[in-house]
Amino acid sequence: MNRKIIIRTVLVILNVILILLSLASGGAFFSLSPFFRMILGQQISLADRTILLSVRLPRVIGSILAGIGLSTSGVLLKILVNNDLAGPNIIGINSGAGLGVIISLIFFQATDILLAPFAFLGSLVAVVFVLSLSMRIAEGKHGIILVGIAFSTFTQALISVLYTLNSDILSDYLAFSVGNISGVQLKQLIIPGLLILFCFTASVLISRDLDKYTLGDMLASSLGLNVKRFRILIAVLACISSGSVVSYAGLIGFVGLVVPLIAAKLTGSGSGNSIVTSALLSSLFVMLSDLLSRVLFLPGELPTGMIIALIASPVFFVFLLQRRNSNA
């Protein structure tokens, strides 16, 4: 059997196991029999229904969607700028979302419901700005990187100024900046979920063109690809995918940066292959991190984004060392 198929099958099985484990685990162990009875249309107690539909199931679905969205964005951005070290922060997605949240907290006294659209709008404005300016001052992938870094640096400085001058919003912003799946509700996931699945599907469907794009602008153009328009398409899909996750989970880092690197080592190159494998691996990783955030520190819990950073950052350091040794 093909190695890629075996790895994907194993990842699917592990995802299913972790879904069931996540539904059963938390502040207290929960029997899965009410879950299966509910699926079969049988009656379950109000307490069991509340635990399933208001606490456990939203976190599982939110984790899966976050993994798919961040990994899709990460793969697309690596292709966009032809750099394995690219992530959602490279073109200002995270910093734009953070600025949107700060503005909503200061000027609109936004509640949790309003934070999501402001975060999404901020990330979208950031991508439009970076793409527009990069096309004016520099051509190609390097222009996007340079403008993205400059924009992110300026935006982070502006965010620091704003929450320093408005210290009463600091706790809300810090909670958003760490990233967390806790407290998410099913109704919050409908629109982000549809957008994430759309971006994932679209990315798989254009994977052949993504492979052409990786050959370089001149060769891709000779193969019939409109490179400038396609570059915009990649950036917009990456923005919508990552921004949708940010809108309900905050600024979860490292997933879009690290997981595609691991996926490439597991199953090799190819855009479509990388997108699918990264999505399976990322959903597994985010679910595991969210589960650990709930059970390791009972009766309390840590934000999901904090656990992700604690696990993923050492892995990234290892990758950097391997990269350095291979180039030596």
VOMARVEX-774408 format. One record per residue (C-alpha): x, y, z; residue number from 0. Coordinates in steps of 0.2 Angstrom, whole numbers. Example, Ala and Ser with C-alpha at 12.3 -4.5 7.8 and 13.67 -1.06 7.14 Angstrom:
<r><c1>62</c1><c2>-22</c2><c3>39</c3><nr>0</nr></r>
<r><c1>68</c1><c2>-5</c2><c3>36</c3><nr>1</nr></r>
This chain:
<r><c1>0</c1><c2>0</c2><c3>0</c3><nr>0</nr></r>
<r><c1>6</c1><c2>18</c2><c3>-4</c3><nr>1</nr></r>
<r><c1>15</c1><c2>26</c2><c3>11</c3><nr>2</nr></r>
<r><c1>5</c1><c2>42</c2><c3>10</c3><nr>3</nr></r>
<r><c1>-12</c1><c2>32</c2><c3>11</c3><nr>4</nr></r>
<r><c1>-5</c1><c2>22</c2><c3>26</c3><nr>5</nr></r>
<r><c1>0</c1><c2>38</c2><c3>35</c3><nr>6</nr></r>
<r><c1>-17</c1><c2>47</c2><c3>31</c3><nr>7</nr></r>
<r><c1>-27</c1><c2>32</c2><c3>37</c3><nr>8</nr></r>
<r><c1>-17</c1><c2>31</c2><c3>53</c3><nr>9</nr></r>
<r><c1>-20</c1><c2>50</c2><c3>56</c3><nr>10</nr></r>
<r><c1>-39</c1><c2>48</c2><c3>52</c3><nr>11</nr></r>
<r><c1>-40</c1><c2>34</c2><c3>65</c3><nr>12</nr></r>
<r><c1>-30</c1><c2>44</c2><c3>78</c3><nr>13</nr></r>
<r><c1>-42</c1><c2>59</c2><c3>75</c3><nr>14</nr></r>
<r><c1>-57</c1><c2>48</c2><c3>78</c3><nr>15</nr></r>
<r><c1>-49</c1><c2>41</c2><c3>94</c3><nr>16</nr></r>
<r><c1>-45</c1><c2>58</c2><c3>100</c3><nr>17</nr></r>
<r><c1>-62</c1><c2>65</c2><c3>96</c3><nr>18</nr></r>
<r><c1>-70</c1><c2>51</c2><c3>108</c3><nr>19</nr></r>
<r><c1>-57</c1><c2>54</c2><c3>121</c3><nr>20</nr></r>
<r><c1>-60</c1><c2>73</c2><c3>121</c3><nr>21</nr></r>
<r><c1>-79</c1><c2>70</c2><c3>122</c3><nr>22</nr></r>
<r><c1>-76</c1><c2>59</c2><c3>137</c3><nr>23</nr></r>
<r><c1>-63</c1><c2>69</c2><c3>147</c3><nr>24</nr></r>
<r><c1>-63</c1><c2>86</c2><c3>155</c3><nr>25</nr></r>
<r><c1>-66</c1><c2>92</c2><c3>173</c3><nr>26</nr></r>
<r><c1>-74</c1><c2>75</c2><c3>176</c3><nr>27</nr></r>
<r><c1>-74</c1><c2>59</c2><c3>166</c3><nr>28</nr></r>
<r><c1>-90</c1><c2>58</c2><c3>155</c3><nr>29</nr></r>
<r><c1>-97</c1><c2>42</c2><c3>149</c3><nr>30</nr></r>
<r><c1>-99</c1><c2>41</c2><c3>130</c3><nr>31</nr></r>
<r><c1>-115</c1><c2>31</c2><c3>130</c3><nr>32</nr></r>
<r><c1>-126</c1><c2>47</c2><c3>130</c3><nr>33</nr></r>
<r><c1>-117</c1><c2>53</c2><c3>115</c3><nr>34</nr></r>
<r><c1>-120</c1><c2>38</c2><c3>105</c3><nr>35</nr></r>
<r><c1>-138</c1><c2>37</c2><c3>111</c3><nr>36</nr></r>
<r><c1>-140</c1><c2>56</c2><c3>106</c3><nr>37</nr></r>
<r><c1>-133</c1><c2>51</c2><c3>88</c3><nr>38</nr></r>
<r><c1>-146</c1><c2>37</c2><c3>87</c3><nr>39</nr></r>
<r><c1>-160</c1><c2>49</c2><c3>91</c3><nr>40</nr></r>
<r><c1>-163</c1><c2>42</c2><c3>109</c3><nr>41</nr></r>
<r><c1>-168</c1><c2>53</c2><c3>124</c3><nr>42</nr></r>
<r><c1>-154</c1><c2>58</c2><c3>136</c3><nr>43</nr></r>
<r><c1>-154</c1><c2>68</c2><c3>152</c3><nr>44</nr></r>
<r><c1>-154</c1><c2>87</c2><c3>151</c3><nr>45</nr></r>
<r><c1>-137</c1><c2>87</c2><c3>161</c3><nr>46</nr></r>
<r><c1>-129</c1><c2>75</c2><c3>148</c3><nr>47</nr></r>
<r><c1>-136</c1><c2>85</c2><c3>134</c3><nr>48</nr></r>
<r><c1>-129</c1><c2>102</c2><c3>141</c3><nr>49</nr></r>
<r><c1>-112</c1><c2>94</c2><c3>144</c3><nr>50</nr></r>
<r><c1>-111</c1><c2>87</c2><c3>126</c3><nr>51</nr></r>
<r><c1>-119</c1><c2>102</c2><c3>116</c3><nr>52</nr></r>
<r><c1>-113</c1><c2>116</c2><c3>126</c3><nr>53</nr></r>
<r><c1>-96</c1><c2>111</c2><c3>132</c3><nr>54</nr></r>
<r><c1>-87</c1><c2>96</c2><c3>125</c3><nr>55</nr></r>
<r><c1>-93</c1><c2>95</c2><c3>107</c3><nr>56</nr></r>
<r><c1>-90</c1><c2>114</c2><c3>103</c3><nr>57</nr></r>
<r><c1>-72</c1><c2>112</c2><c3>109</c3><nr>58</nr></r>
<r><c1>-69</c1><c2>96</c2><c3>98</c3><nr>59</nr></r>
<r><c1>-77</c1><c2>104</c2><c3>83</c3><nr>60</nr></r>
<r><c1>-68</c1><c2>121</c2><c3>86</c3><nr>61</nr></r>
<r><c1>-51</c1><c2>112</c2><c3>88</c3><nr>62</nr></r>
<r><c1>-53</c1><c2>102</c2><c3>72</c3><nr>63</nr></r>
<r><c1>-58</c1><c2>118</c2><c3>62</c3><nr>64</nr></r>
<r><c1>-44</c1><c2>127</c2><c3>70</c3><nr>65</nr></r>
<r><c1>-32</c1><c2>114</c2><c3>64</c3><nr>66</nr></r>
<r><c1>-38</c1><c2>113</c2><c3>47</c3><nr>67</nr></r>
<r><c1>-39</c1><c2>132</c2><c3>45</c3><nr>68</nr></r>
<r><c1>-22</c1><c2>136</c2><c3>52</c3><nr>69</nr></r>
<r><c1>-13</c1><c2>122</c2><c3>43</c3><nr>70</nr></r>
<r><c1>-21</c1><c2>127</c2><c3>26</c3><nr>71</nr></r>
<r><c1>-16</c1><c2>145</c2><c3>29</c3><nr>72</nr></r>
<r><c1>2</c1><c2>139</c2><c3>33</c3><nr>73</nr></r>
<r><c1>4</c1><c2>128</c2><c3>18</c3><nr>74</nr></r>
<r><c1>-3</c1><c2>142</c2><c3>6</c3><nr>75</nr></r>
<r><c1>8</c1><c2>155</c2><c3>14</c3><nr>76</nr></r>
<r><c1>24</c1><c2>144</c2><c3>13</c3><nr>77</nr></r>
<r><c1>20</c1><c2>142</c2><c3>-6</c3><nr>78</nr></r>
<r><c1>16</c1><c2>160</c2><c3>-8</c3><nr>79</nr></r>
<r><c1>33</c1><c2>167</c2><c3>-2</c3><nr>80</nr></r>
<r><c1>43</c1><c2>151</c2><c3>-6</c3><nr>81</nr></r>
<r><c1>49</c1><c2>150</c2><c3>12</c3><nr>82</nr></r>
<r><c1>47</c1><c2>135</c2><c3>24</c3><nr>83</nr></r>
<r><c1>48</c1><c2>147</c2><c3>38</c3><nr>84</nr></r>
<r><c1>32</c1><c2>157</c2><c3>33</c3><nr>85</nr></r>
<r><c1>17</c1><c2>158</c2><c3>44</c3><nr>86</nr></r>
<r><c1>1</c1><c2>168</c2><c3>46</c3><nr>87</nr></r>
<r><c1>11</c1><c2>182</c2><c3>53</c3><nr>88</nr></r>
<r><c1>21</c1><c2>184</c2><c3>38</c3><nr>89</nr></r>
<r><c1>9</c1><c2>195</c2><c3>29</c3><nr>90</nr></r>
<r><c1>1</c1><c2>203</c2><c3>44</c3><nr>91</nr></r>
<r><c1>-14</c1><c2>192</c2><c3>47</c3><nr>92</nr></r>
<r><c1>-11</c1><c2>190</c2><c3>66</c3><nr>93</nr></r>
<r><c1>-6</c1><c2>208</c2><c3>69</c3><nr>94</nr></r>
<r><c1>-20</c1><c2>214</c2><c3>59</c3><nr>95</nr></r>
<r><c1>-32</c1><c2>204</c2><c3>68</c3><nr>96</nr></r>
<r><c1>-25</c1><c2>210</c2><c3>85</c3><nr>97</nr></r>
<r><c1>-26</c1><c2>228</c2><c3>79</c3><nr>98</nr></r>
<r><c1>-45</c1><c2>225</c2><c3>75</c3><nr>99</nr></r>
<r><c1>-48</c1><c2>218</c2><c3>92</c3><nr>100</nr></r>
<r><c1>-39</c1><c2>232</c2><c3>101</c3><nr>101</nr></r>
<r><c1>-49</c1><c2>245</c2><c3>91</c3><nr>102</nr></r>
<r><c1>-65</c1><c2>236</c2><c3>95</c3><nr>103</nr></r>
<r><c1>-61</c1><c2>235</c2><c3>114</c3><nr>104</nr></r>
<r><c1>-57</c1><c2>254</c2><c3>115</c3><nr>105</nr></r>
<r><c1>-69</c1><c2>262</c2><c3>103</c3><nr>106</nr></r>
<r><c1>-84</c1><c2>250</c2><c3>103</c3><nr>107</nr></r>
<r><c1>-82</c1><c2>242</c2><c3>120</c3><nr>108</nr></r>
<r><c1>-85</c1><c2>226</c2><c3>111</c3><nr>109</nr></r>
<r><c1>-91</c1><c2>210</c2><c3>119</c3><nr>110</nr></r>
<r><c1>-85</c1><c2>193</c2><c3>115</c3><nr>111</nr></r>
<r><c1>-98</c1><c2>192</c2><c3>101</c3><nr>112</nr></r>
<r><c1>-91</c1><c2>207</c2><c3>92</c3><nr>113</nr></r>
<r><c1>-73</c1><c2>203</c2><c3>94</c3><nr>114</nr></r>
<r><c1>-74</c1><c2>190</c2><c3>81</c3><nr>115</nr></r>
<r><c1>-79</c1><c2>201</c2><c3>66</c3><nr>116</nr></r>
<r><c1>-67</c1><c2>214</c2><c3>71</c3><nr>117</nr></r>
<r><c1>-53</c1><c2>202</c2><c3>72</c3><nr>118</nr></r>
<r><c1>-58</c1><c2>195</c2><c3>55</c3><nr>119</nr></r>
<r><c1>-60</c1><c2>212</c2><c3>47</c3><nr>120</nr></r>
<r><c1>-43</c1><c2>217</c2><c3>54</c3><nr>121</nr></r>
<r><c1>-34</c1><c2>202</c2><c3>46</c3><nr>122</nr></r>
<r><c1>-43</c1><c2>205</c2><c3>29</c3><nr>123</nr></r>
<r><c1>-38</c1><c2>224</c2><c3>29</c3><nr>124</nr></r>
<r><c1>-20</c1><c2>219</c2><c3>33</c3><nr>125</nr></r>
<r><c1>-19</c1><c2>207</c2><c3>19</c3><nr>126</nr></r>
<r><c1>-26</c1><c2>219</c2><c3>6</c3><nr>127</nr></r>
<r><c1>-14</c1><c2>233</c2><c3>12</c3><nr>128</nr></r>
<r><c1>1</c1><c2>222</c2><c3>11</c3><nr>129</nr></r>
<r><c1>-3</c1><c2>215</c2><c3>-6</c3><nr>130</nr></r>
<r><c1>-7</c1><c2>232</c2><c3>-13</c3><nr>131</nr></r>
<r><c1>8</c1><c2>240</c2><c3>-6</c3><nr>132</nr></r>
<r><c1>20</c1><c2>226</c2><c3>-11</c3><nr>133</nr></r>
<r><c1>13</c1><c2>227</c2><c3>-29</c3><nr>134</nr></r>
<r><c1>18</c1><c2>245</c2><c3>-30</c3><nr>135</nr></r>
<r><c1>35</c1><c2>245</c2><c3>-22</c3><nr>136</nr></r>
<r><c1>42</c1><c2>228</c2><c3>-27</c3><nr>137</nr></r>
<r><c1>37</c1><c2>213</c2><c3>-38</c3><nr>138</nr></r>
<r><c1>36</c1><c2>195</c2><c3>-33</c3><nr>139</nr></r>
<r><c1>37</c1><c2>185</c2><c3>-17</c3><nr>140</nr></r>
<r><c1>51</c1><c2>195</c2><c3>-9</c3><nr>141</nr></r>
<r><c1>40</c1><c2>211</c2><c3>-9</c3><nr>142</nr></r>
<r><c1>26</c1><c2>203</c2><c3>0</c3><nr>143</nr></r>
<r><c1>39</c1><c2>197</c2><c3>14</c3><nr>144</nr></r>
<r><c1>47</c1><c2>214</c2><c3>16</c3><nr>145</nr></r>
<r><c1>30</c1><c2>223</c2><c3>17</c3><nr>146</nr></r>
<r><c1>22</c1><c2>210</c2><c3>28</c3><nr>147</nr></r>
<r><c1>37</c1><c2>211</c2><c3>41</c3><nr>148</nr></r>
<r><c1>36</c1><c2>230</c2><c3>41</c3><nr>149</nr></r>
<r><c1>17</c1><c2>230</c2><c3>43</c3><nr>150</nr></r>
<r><c1>18</c1><c2>218</c2><c3>57</c3><nr>151</nr></r>
<r><c1>31</c1><c2>227</c2><c3>66</c3><nr>152</nr></r>
<r><c1>22</c1><c2>244</c2><c3>65</c3><nr>153</nr></r>
<r><c1>5</c1><c2>236</c2><c3>70</c3><nr>154</nr></r>
<r><c1>13</c1><c2>227</c2><c3>85</c3><nr>155</nr></r>
<r><c1>20</c1><c2>244</c2><c3>91</c3><nr>156</nr></r>
<r><c1>3</c1><c2>252</c2><c3>88</c3><nr>157</nr></r>
<r><c1>-5</c1><c2>239</c2><c3>98</c3><nr>158</nr></r>
<r><c1>7</c1><c2>241</c2><c3>112</c3><nr>159</nr></r>
<r><c1>4</c1><c2>260</c2><c3>113</c3><nr>160</nr></r>
<r><c1>-15</c1><c2>257</c2><c3>113</c3><nr>161</nr></r>
<r><c1>-16</c1><c2>245</c2><c3>127</c3><nr>162</nr></r>
<r><c1>-3</c1><c2>255</c2><c3>137</c3><nr>163</nr></r>
<r><c1>-14</c1><c2>270</c2><c3>136</c3><nr>164</nr></r>
<r><c1>-30</c1><c2>260</c2><c3>139</c3><nr>165</nr></r>
<r><c1>-24</c1><c2>248</c2><c3>153</c3><nr>166</nr></r>
<r><c1>-42</c1><c2>243</c2><c3>157</c3><nr>167</nr></r>
<r><c1>-43</c1><c2>232</c2><c3>141</c3><nr>168</nr></r>
<r><c1>-26</c1><c2>224</c2><c3>144</c3><nr>169</nr></r>
<r><c1>-33</c1><c2>208</c2><c3>151</c3><nr>170</nr></r>
<r><c1>-46</c1><c2>206</c2><c3>137</c3><nr>171</nr></r>
<r><c1>-33</c1><c2>208</c2><c3>124</c3><nr>172</nr></r>
<r><c1>-20</c1><c2>196</c2><c3>132</c3><nr>173</nr></r>
<r><c1>-33</c1><c2>183</c2><c3>133</c3><nr>174</nr></r>
<r><c1>-36</c1><c2>185</c2><c3>114</c3><nr>175</nr></r>
<r><c1>-18</c1><c2>185</c2><c3>110</c3><nr>176</nr></r>
<r><c1>-14</c1><c2>169</c2><c3>119</c3><nr>177</nr></r>
<r><c1>-28</c1><c2>159</c2><c3>110</c3><nr>178</nr></r>
<r><c1>-40</c1><c2>148</c2><c3>117</c3><nr>179</nr></r>
<r><c1>-54</c1><c2>136</c2><c3>112</c3><nr>180</nr></r>
<r><c1>-63</c1><c2>136</c2><c3>129</c3><nr>181</nr></r>
<r><c1>-80</c1><c2>144</c2><c3>130</c3><nr>182</nr></r>
<r><c1>-83</c1><c2>143</c2><c3>111</c3><nr>183</nr></r>
<r><c1>-101</c1><c2>139</c2><c3>106</c3><nr>184</nr></r>
<r><c1>-108</c1><c2>129</c2><c3>91</c3><nr>185</nr></r>
<r><c1>-117</c1><c2>144</c2><c3>84</c3><nr>186</nr></r>
<r><c1>-100</c1><c2>154</c2><c3>84</c3><nr>187</nr></r>
<r><c1>-93</c1><c2>140</c2><c3>73</c3><nr>188</nr></r>
<r><c1>-105</c1><c2>140</c2><c3>59</c3><nr>189</nr></r>
<r><c1>-99</c1><c2>154</c2><c3>48</c3><nr>190</nr></r>
<r><c1>-80</c1><c2>152</c2><c3>52</c3><nr>191</nr></r>
<r><c1>-82</c1><c2>133</c2><c3>49</c3><nr>192</nr></r>
<r><c1>-90</c1><c2>136</c2><c3>32</c3><nr>193</nr></r>
<r><c1>-76</c1><c2>148</c2><c3>27</c3><nr>194</nr></r>
<r><c1>-63</c1><c2>136</c2><c3>33</c3><nr>195</nr></r>
<r><c1>-70</c1><c2>121</c2><c3>24</c3><nr>196</nr></r>
<r><c1>-72</c1><c2>132</c2><c3>8</c3><nr>197</nr></r>
<r><c1>-54</c1><c2>138</c2><c3>9</c3><nr>198</nr></r>
<r><c1>-48</c1><c2>120</c2><c3>12</c3><nr>199</nr></r>
<r><c1>-58</c1><c2>113</c2><c3>-2</c3><nr>200</nr></r>
<r><c1>-53</c1><c2>127</c2><c3>-14</c3><nr>201</nr></r>
<r><c1>-35</c1><c2>124</c2><c3>-10</c3><nr>202</nr></r>
<r><c1>-35</c1><c2>106</c2><c3>-14</c3><nr>203</nr></r>
<r><c1>-44</c1><c2>110</c2><c3>-30</c3><nr>204</nr></r>
<r><c1>-31</c1><c2>122</c2><c3>-36</c3><nr>205</nr></r>
<r><c1>-16</c1><c2>111</c2><c3>-30</c3><nr>206</nr></r>
<r><c1>-10</c1><c2>108</c2><c3>-48</c3><nr>207</nr></r>
<r><c1>-9</c1><c2>127</c2><c3>-50</c3><nr>208</nr></r>
<r><c1>0</c1><c2>128</c2><c3>-34</c3><nr>209</nr></r>
<r><c1>13</c1><c2>116</c2><c3>-40</c3><nr>210</nr></r>
<r><c1>15</c1><c2>126</c2><c3>-55</c3><nr>211</nr></r>
<r><c1>17</c1><c2>142</c2><c3>-45</c3><nr>212</nr></r>
<r><c1>31</c1><c2>134</c2><c3>-35</c3><nr>213</nr></r>
<r><c1>41</c1><c2>132</c2><c3>-51</c3><nr>214</nr></r>
<r><c1>44</c1><c2>151</c2><c3>-52</c3><nr>215</nr></r>
<r><c1>35</c1><c2>165</c2><c3>-60</c3><nr>216</nr></r>
<r><c1>43</c1><c2>164</c2><c3>-77</c3><nr>217</nr></r>
<r><c1>40</c1><c2>145</c2><c3>-79</c3><nr>218</nr></r>
<r><c1>23</c1><c2>146</c2><c3>-71</c3><nr>219</nr></r>
<r><c1>18</c1><c2>159</c2><c3>-83</c3><nr>220</nr></r>
<r><c1>24</c1><c2>149</c2><c3>-98</c3><nr>221</nr></r>
<r><c1>13</c1><c2>135</c2><c3>-92</c3><nr>222</nr></r>
<r><c1>-2</c1><c2>146</c2><c3>-93</c3><nr>223</nr></r>
<r><c1>-4</c1><c2>153</c2><c3>-75</c3><nr>224</nr></r>
<r><c1>-8</c1><c2>171</c2><c3>-72</c3><nr>225</nr></r>
<r><c1>5</c1><c2>173</c2><c3>-58</c3><nr>226</nr></r>
<r><c1>-1</c1><c2>190</c2><c3>-51</c3><nr>227</nr></r>
<r><c1>-19</c1><c2>185</c2><c3>-50</c3><nr>228</nr></r>
<r><c1>-15</c1><c2>168</c2><c3>-43</c3><nr>229</nr></r>
<r><c1>-4</c1><c2>176</c2><c3>-30</c3><nr>230</nr></r>
<r><c1>-18</c1><c2>187</c2><c3>-24</c3><nr>231</nr></r>
<r><c1>-29</c1><c2>171</c2><c3>-24</c3><nr>232</nr></r>
<r><c1>-17</c1><c2>162</c2><c3>-13</c3><nr>233</nr></r>
<r><c1>-16</c1><c2>176</c2><c3>-1</c3><nr>234</nr></r>
<r><c1>-34</c1><c2>179</c2><c3>1</c3><nr>235</nr></r>
<r><c1>-38</c1><c2>160</c2><c3>4</c3><nr>236</nr></r>
<r><c1>-24</c1><c2>160</c2><c3>17</c3><nr>237</nr></r>
<r><c1>-31</c1><c2>176</c2><c3>25</c3><nr>238</nr></r>
<r><c1>-49</c1><c2>170</c2><c3>26</c3><nr>239</nr></r>
<r><c1>-44</c1><c2>153</c2><c3>32</c3><nr>240</nr></r>
<r><c1>-33</c1><c2>159</c2><c3>46</c3><nr>241</nr></r>
<r><c1>-44</c1><c2>174</c2><c3>50</c3><nr>242</nr></r>
<r><c1>-59</c1><c2>163</c2><c3>52</c3><nr>243</nr></r>
<r><c1>-49</c1><c2>153</c2><c3>66</c3><nr>244</nr></r>
<r><c1>-44</c1><c2>169</c2><c3>74</c3><nr>245</nr></r>
<r><c1>-62</c1><c2>176</c2><c3>74</c3><nr>246</nr></r>
<r><c1>-67</c1><c2>163</c2><c3>88</c3><nr>247</nr></r>
<r><c1>-50</c1><c2>155</c2><c3>95</c3><nr>248</nr></r>
<r><c1>-39</c1><c2>171</c2><c3>96</c3><nr>249</nr></r>
<r><c1>-21</c1><c2>171</c2><c3>90</c3><nr>250</nr></r>
<r><c1>-16</c1><c2>153</c2><c3>91</c3><nr>251</nr></r>
<r><c1>2</c1><c2>152</c2><c3>85</c3><nr>252</nr></r>
<r><c1>14</c1><c2>139</c2><c3>78</c3><nr>253</nr></r>
<r><c1>1</c1><c2>127</c2><c3>70</c3><nr>254</nr></r>
<r><c1>2</c1><c2>135</c2><c3>53</c3><nr>255</nr></r>
<r><c1>21</c1><c2>136</c2><c3>55</c3><nr>256</nr></r>
<r><c1>27</c1><c2>119</c2><c3>62</c3><nr>257</nr></r>
<r><c1>14</c1><c2>106</c2><c3>57</c3><nr>258</nr></r>
<r><c1>16</c1><c2>108</c2><c3>38</c3><nr>259</nr></r>
<r><c1>35</c1><c2>105</c2><c3>40</c3><nr>260</nr></r>
<r><c1>31</c1><c2>89</c2><c3>49</c3><nr>261</nr></r>
<r><c1>18</c1><c2>84</c2><c3>36</c3><nr>262</nr></r>
<r><c1>31</c1><c2>87</c2><c3>22</c3><nr>263</nr></r>
<r><c1>43</c1><c2>75</c2><c3>31</c3><nr>264</nr></r>
<r><c1>30</c1><c2>62</c2><c3>33</c3><nr>265</nr></r>
<r><c1>23</c1><c2>61</c2><c3>16</c3><nr>266</nr></r>
<r><c1>34</c1><c2>72</c2><c3>5</c3><nr>267</nr></r>
<r><c1>31</c1><c2>86</c2><c3>-7</c3><nr>268</nr></r>
<r><c1>15</c1><c2>90</c2><c3>-18</c3><nr>269</nr></r>
<r><c1>4</c1><c2>104</c2><c3>-13</c3><nr>270</nr></r>
<r><c1>-12</c1><c2>94</c2><c3>-13</c3><nr>271</nr></r>
<r><c1>-4</c1><c2>81</c2><c3>-3</c3><nr>272</nr></r>
<r><c1>3</c1><c2>93</c2><c3>9</c3><nr>273</nr></r>
<r><c1>-13</c1><c2>102</c2><c3>12</c3><nr>274</nr></r>
<r><c1>-23</c1><c2>86</c2><c3>16</c3><nr>275</nr></r>
<r><c1>-9</c1><c2>78</c2><c3>27</c3><nr>276</nr></r>
<r><c1>-6</c1><c2>95</c2><c3>36</c3><nr>277</nr></r>
<r><c1>-25</c1><c2>97</c2><c3>40</c3><nr>278</nr></r>
<r><c1>-26</c1><c2>79</c2><c3>47</c3><nr>279</nr></r>
<r><c1>-11</c1><c2>82</c2><c3>58</c3><nr>280</nr></r>
<r><c1>-16</c1><c2>99</c2><c3>63</c3><nr>281</nr></r>
<r><c1>-33</c1><c2>94</c2><c3>69</c3><nr>282</nr></r>
<r><c1>-25</c1><c2>80</c2><c3>79</c3><nr>283</nr></r>
<r><c1>-12</c1><c2>92</c2><c3>87</c3><nr>284</nr></r>
<r><c1>-25</c1><c2>106</c2><c3>92</c3><nr>285</nr></r>
<r><c1>-37</c1><c2>93</c2><c3>99</c3><nr>286</nr></r>
<r><c1>-23</c1><c2>85</c2><c3>109</c3><nr>287</nr></r>
<r><c1>-17</c1><c2>102</c2><c3>115</c3><nr>288</nr></r>
<r><c1>-35</c1><c2>107</c2><c3>120</c3><nr>289</nr></r>
<r><c1>-37</c1><c2>90</c2><c3>129</c3><nr>290</nr></r>
<r><c1>-21</c1><c2>93</c2><c3>139</c3><nr>291</nr></r>
<r><c1>-26</c1><c2>110</c2><c3>143</c3><nr>292</nr></r>
<r><c1>-41</c1><c2>103</c2><c3>152</c3><nr>293</nr></r>
<r><c1>-34</c1><c2>88</c2><c3>161</c3><nr>294</nr></r>
<r><c1>-16</c1><c2>92</c2><c3>166</c3><nr>295</nr></r>
<r><c1>-20</c1><c2>106</c2><c3>178</c3><nr>296</nr></r>
<r><c1>-37</c1><c2>101</c2><c3>186</c3><nr>297</nr></r>
<r><c1>-47</c1><c2>109</c2><c3>193</c3><nr>298</nr></r>
<r><c1>-41</c1><c2>123</c2><c3>183</c3><nr>299</nr></r>
<r><c1>-35</c1><c2>124</c2><c3>165</c3><nr>300</nr></r>
<r><c1>-23</c1><c2>133</c2><c3>154</c3><nr>301</nr></r>
<r><c1>-27</c1><c2>142</c2><c3>137</c3><nr>302</nr></r>
<r><c1>-26</c1><c2>130</c2><c3>122</c3><nr>303</nr></r>
<r><c1>-14</c1><c2>142</c2><c3>113</c3><nr>304</nr></r>
<r><c1>-1</c1><c2>141</c2><c3>128</c3><nr>305</nr></r>
<r><c1>-1</c1><c2>122</c2><c3>127</c3><nr>306</nr></r>
<r><c1>2</c1><c2>123</c2><c3>108</c3><nr>307</nr></r>
<r><c1>16</c1><c2>135</c2><c3>110</c3><nr>308</nr></r>
<r><c1>24</c1><c2>124</c2><c3>124</c3><nr>309</nr></r>
<r><c1>24</c1><c2>109</c2><c3>113</c3><nr>310</nr></r>
<r><c1>27</c1><c2>116</c2><c3>95</c3><nr>311</nr></r>
<r><c1>41</c1><c2>129</c2><c3>99</c3><nr>312</nr></r>
<r><c1>54</c1><c2>115</c2><c3>104</c3><nr>313</nr></r>
<r><c1>49</c1><c2>105</c2><c3>89</c3><nr>314</nr></r>
<r><c1>52</c1><c2>121</c2><c3>78</c3><nr>315</nr></r>
<r><c1>69</c1><c2>123</c2><c3>86</c3><nr>316</nr></r>
<r><c1>74</c1><c2>105</c2><c3>82</c3><nr>317</nr></r>
<r><c1>68</c1><c2>109</c2><c3>64</c3><nr>318</nr></r>
<r><c1>79</c1><c2>124</c2><c3>63</c3><nr>319</nr></r>
<r><c1>94</c1><c2>114</c2><c3>69</c3><nr>320</nr></r>
<r><c1>91</c1><c2>100</c2><c3>57</c3><nr>321</nr></r>
<r><c1>90</c1><c2>113</c2><c3>43</c3><nr>322</nr></r>
<r><c1>106</c1><c2>121</c2><c3>48</c3><nr>323</nr></r>
<r><c1>115</c1><c2>104</c2><c3>49</c3><nr>324</nr></r>
<r><c1>109</c1><c2>99</c2><c3>32</c3><nr>325</nr></r>
<r><c1>115</c1><c2>116</c2><c3>24</c3><nr>326</nr></r>
<r><c1>132</c1><c2>115</c2><c3>33</c3><nr>327</nr></r>
